[in-house]
Amino acid sequence: MVVMGWVHRRRDLGNLLFLDVRDRSGIVQVVFNKETQAEAHAKAEQARSEFVVAVEGKVVKREKANPEIGTGEIELVATKLHILNTAKTPPFPIEAEINAAEETRLRYRYLDLRRPKPHANLALRHKMVLEMRKTMDEMGFIEVETPMLTRSTPEGARDYLVPSRVHHGQFYALPQSPQIFKQILMIGGLDRYFQIVKCFRDEDLRADRQPEFTQLDLEMSFPRQEDIFNVIENVMVRVCAVAGIAVQAPFPHMLYKDAIRKYGSDKPDLRFGMELHEVTECFPVEARQKLQIEGSVFAFAAPGGAAYSRKQLDELAEKAKAVGARGAYFVKVAAEGTTSTVEKLIGAENVKKLAVACGAKSGDLVVAASAKQEIKGTEAAALVAGQLRLHLGEALGAIDKNQWKFLWLTGFPLFEWSENEKSWASAQHPFTGIVDEDLEKLETAPWEVRSKGYDLVLNGYELGSGSIRIHRQDVQERVFKALGLSQEQLRKRFGFFLDALTYGTPPHGGIALGVDRIAMLLSGEKSIREVIAFGKTTAAQDLMAESPSDVDVAQLEQLGIEIKGG
Ligand code: ASP
């Protein structure tokens, strides 16, 4: 028998030398006996961690089994050792658990990848994606590739641009999504398209974002909303099963405005309660003035929170400020009686009312919050309270980590107010369909227009979003105009698409799910970088390949580009 792999560990007991040899499938113990196999033993003395070896020998049953490892019942008695390659001492040990900084792990990703967890994550991801493809295929969808070198697709982020060598001064954009192409495939009569596809968005990065990410993207002709929900539910049930997680379809639905008012989030985590209640009327005018409350107040009851100390409440108030609160107000409901940080200001009656409104029981802490800044078209105080709900849900151990709570969100507004741009922006993207009876408000009351969009949420994460699309050219043009594009701009940017819409476009709709995010959740990770083979830092760098990087002046010249100050 020959075993090949890496030296995981070496233990030298004099006459007996043990090498643990590791490959993708696990670890096996190899014994070198100085008396019976002097030559192999002498070679083994030279072996060090991460050397690559081939061992010839015989498998025997161990005298004392090691239940910690998969091959713990047996060992390999070596007759010959070949050292196939040496290795420098790695910057961190290749162990299941390590505490190396993420930057070090990313820089030496090839070493990090030798650990069991990254292996398992990539293997699970492979199985998930395979199941997605199988499921989509069985439902009659065909996978079509769309271009990577294309023009801007608006998804609310900045574009990654690629300069053209042939056409100086002109640029391709990497797709923020295949949105326009998949709609054109419907115009092309393809009917049921999907793609597991890379998308690129230059935006501020977080734990669950990457400059490039993978999507399960799909589009259907003539769908009702529930047809798309059925497709995705089918996919998600099967993908979860691959990870050993049983979930049931259909998934519940919730209106966007209910999600905001009840959970203070457009991606509510339904694994725990602590629902929000509007308690503005518990704060009389005078108290509101003293507390400088301009808008509404939202509150919730946190079970077990009454045991919070003064110091913990102060910390909670600080946390509230950090997430945009004007103020946070607390009521402790305890057997000895109800106490509150705002009793003097709002009076005992109102304190009681506040506790009752939240359904607080003995032992609960009622947390109420107002917002520092009102945001047009949304409940700013609810959003602040929603953040505190998540924080306390985690801190008080209220979240059952074995639950998988899917949710469809519908009833989104078509537009969102952009404080930066001081204009209306698409809440999703400008191709999102419009609830028929709201069409007439497009120019007169854009903030009231509801979209035909939907989001899929799992355990507090947005897995993806989609919509029934606009399929009429005149409506699409009106939306572009409502977004502030002039006739000239919309022709220049979207003329080809507007033209395509005039040649008999079927009603169509679709969705895209974030594959990295799904893999992250199903493998129990907290960052998508753990399920991506070669991830980028939050500063959008690949530390291993050292990109982005400078390029040769000659390359720039070919592209007709000069770096300012370079
Ligand atoms: N293009 C959208 C996105 O990438 C998804 C969709 O509307 O189908 O988020």
Residues whose N, C-alpha, C, O or C-beta is under 5 A from the ligand:
A	BS01	LIG	Q176 S177 Q179 L218 S465 G466 S467 G510 I511 A512
